[in-house]
C-alpha cells in the first residue's frame, strides 16, 4: 500500500481487535450530571448499564460519566454509541 499521500500512521489504520461479548465503557459528557445520567439510561434501554462519575470541568459546566455495558457484538456496540450521540442531553461520547 502506498502511504506517501496518507499521513495516518500504519498502526492507526487498523481497527482494534475486540473480542465479544465484552464489557464496553463509554465516556459520556453532558452539561448537567443528572440529565446526562438519565440520558445514558434512556439510550441504553433495555440493557443494564453501570454509571460512575468521571470528571467535571473546573467551573462545573460539563460533566463526564463512565457508562459500562455488556455488549454482545460490534453492531450492538455501534448502535449504543449512535443512540448515546443522538440524545440531546449528551454533548460528546468517547
C-alpha positions in Angstrom: 0.0 0.0 0.0 1.4 3.4 -1.0 1.2 5.6 2.1 3.0 8.6 0.5 -0.2 10.7 0.4 -1.7 9.4 3.7 -0.4 11.0 6.9 -2.1 8.3 9.1 0.5 6.1 10.9 0.3 2.5 9.8 -0.6 1.4 13.3 -3.7 3.7 13.3 -5.1 2.4 10.0 -6.4 -0.9 11.6 -9.4 -1.3 13.8 -8.6 -2.6 17.3 -9.3 -6.3 17.8 -12.2 -6.6 20.2 -13.3 -10.0 21.5 -17.1 -10.2 22.0 -19.0 -10.4 24.2 -17.3 -7.9 26.4 -17.8 -5.0 28.8 -17.5 -1.7 27.0 -17.1 1.7 28.6 -18.3 4.8 27.0 -17.2 8.2 28.4 -20.3 10.4 28.1 -20.1 14.2 28.5 -23.0 16.5 29.1 -23.8 19.9 30.7 -25.8 18.5 33.7 -24.9 15.4 35.6 -28.4 14.3 36.4 -29.7 14.9 32.8 -26.6 13.1 31.4 -27.2 10.1 33.7 -30.9 9.9 32.7 -29.9 10.2 29.0 -27.4 7.3 29.4 -30.1 5.1 30.9 -32.7 6.0 28.3 -30.2 5.5 25.4 -29.1 2.1 26.6 -32.5 0.6 27.3 -33.4 -2.2 27.8 -29.8 -3.2 28.7 -28.5 -2.6 32.2 -25.7 0.0 32.4 -23.3 0.8 35.2 -22.8 4.6 35.5 -20.0 6.1 37.5 -18.6 9.6 37.8 -15.5 10.5 35.9 -14.8 14.2 35.9 -16.3 17.7 35.8 -15.0 20.9 34.4 -13.4 23.4 36.8 -16.5 25.6 36.5 -19.0 22.7 36.6 -20.1 23.5 33.0 -19.6 19.9 31.8 -19.9 16.5 33.5 -18.2 13.4 32.4 -19.7 10.0 33.3 -18.5 6.5 32.6 -21.1 4.1 31.2 -20.2 0.5 31.3 -22.3 -2.0 29.5 -22.1 -5.6 28.3 -22.1 -5.7 24.5 -22.6 -8.9 22.6 -21.2 -7.8 19.2 -20.0 -4.9 17.2 -23.4 -3.9 15.8 -24.7 -3.6 19.3 -21.7 -1.5 20.4 -22.1 0.8 17.4 -25.9 1.0 17.9 -25.5 2.1 21.6 -22.9 4.6 20.5 -25.3 6.1 18.0 -28.1 6.1 20.5 -25.9 8.0 23.0 -24.6 10.5 20.5 -28.1 11.3 19.2 -29.5 12.2 22.6 -30.0 15.9 23.1 -28.7 15.9 26.7 -25.4 14.4 25.6 -22.7 16.7 24.3 -20.0 14.1 23.4 -19.3 10.4 23.6 -15.9 8.8 23.6 
